[in-house]
Amino acid sequence: MSEQEKIALYSRLSEAMRRSTLRMLERKAKLGEKVVIAYADGRPIEILASDALKLYQLKQ
């Protein structure tokens, strides 16, 4: 696999992960569910999916 093919593959994988994360957060937000995220130091925290969705969209 050439370097360009690897770059294209990783780009497609990153985009697929972004889309699936967004869909999961949207679905959980509609259902009023919570998700577990982590602080930068690795400590987990449970928040509403709607709040996580807002944070995720700000990062994009």
C-alpha positions as semicolon CSV with decimal commas, in nm:
position;residue;x (nm);y (nm);z (nm)
1;M;0,000;0,000;0,000
2;S;0,147;0,332;-0,107
3;E;0,173;0,633;0,121
4;Q;-0,103;0,814;-0,071
5;E;-0,333;0,513;-0,035
6;K;-0,269;0,505;0,340
7;I;-0,349;0,876;0,370
8;A;-0,673;0,830;0,175
9;L;-0,769;0,529;0,389
10;Y;-0,710;0,713;0,716
11;S;-0,902;1,011;0,585
12;R;-1,202;0,792;0,499
13;L;-1,184;0,619;0,837
14;S;-1,172;0,951;1,022
15;E;-1,475;1,079;0,832
16;A;-1,669;0,758;0,900
17;M;-1,591;0,784;1,273
18;R;-1,700;1,148;1,278
19;R;-2,032;1,067;1,108
20;S;-2,107;0,768;1,329
21;T;-2,026;0,961;1,648
22;L;-2,251;1,245;1,538
23;R;-2,538;1,006;1,457
24;M;-2,501;0,828;1,791
25;L;-2,506;1,155;1,987
26;E;-2,808;1,282;1,792
27;R;-2,999;0,958;1,856
28;K;-2,917;0,955;2,228
29;A;-3,003;1,326;2,261
30;K;-3,349;1,263;2,110
31;L;-3,405;0,984;2,362
32;G;-3,283;1,197;2,655
33;E;-3,002;0,954;2,735
34;K;-2,663;1,016;2,890
35;V;-2,315;0,940;2,758
36;V;-1,981;0,893;2,928
37;I;-1,696;1,119;2,819
38;A;-1,354;1,179;2,971
39;Y;-1,167;1,483;3,090
40;A;-0,823;1,544;2,937
41;D;-0,665;1,365;3,234
42;G;-0,879;1,055;3,169
43;R;-1,135;1,092;3,448
44;P;-1,478;0,981;3,319
45;I;-1,789;1,196;3,354
46;E;-2,151;1,120;3,265
47;I;-2,341;1,400;3,089
48;L;-2,660;1,436;2,887
49;A;-2,614;1,343;2,523
50;S;-2,762;1,678;2,422
51;D;-2,480;1,856;2,609
52;A;-2,222;1,621;2,457
53;L;-2,365;1,692;2,112
54;K;-2,325;2,066;2,165
55;L;-1,963;2,015;2,274
56;Y;-1,895;1,785;1,979
57;Q;-2,039;2,033;1,730
58;L;-1,828;2,315;1,877
59;K;-1,514;2,106;1,822
60;Q;-1,593;2,054;1,454
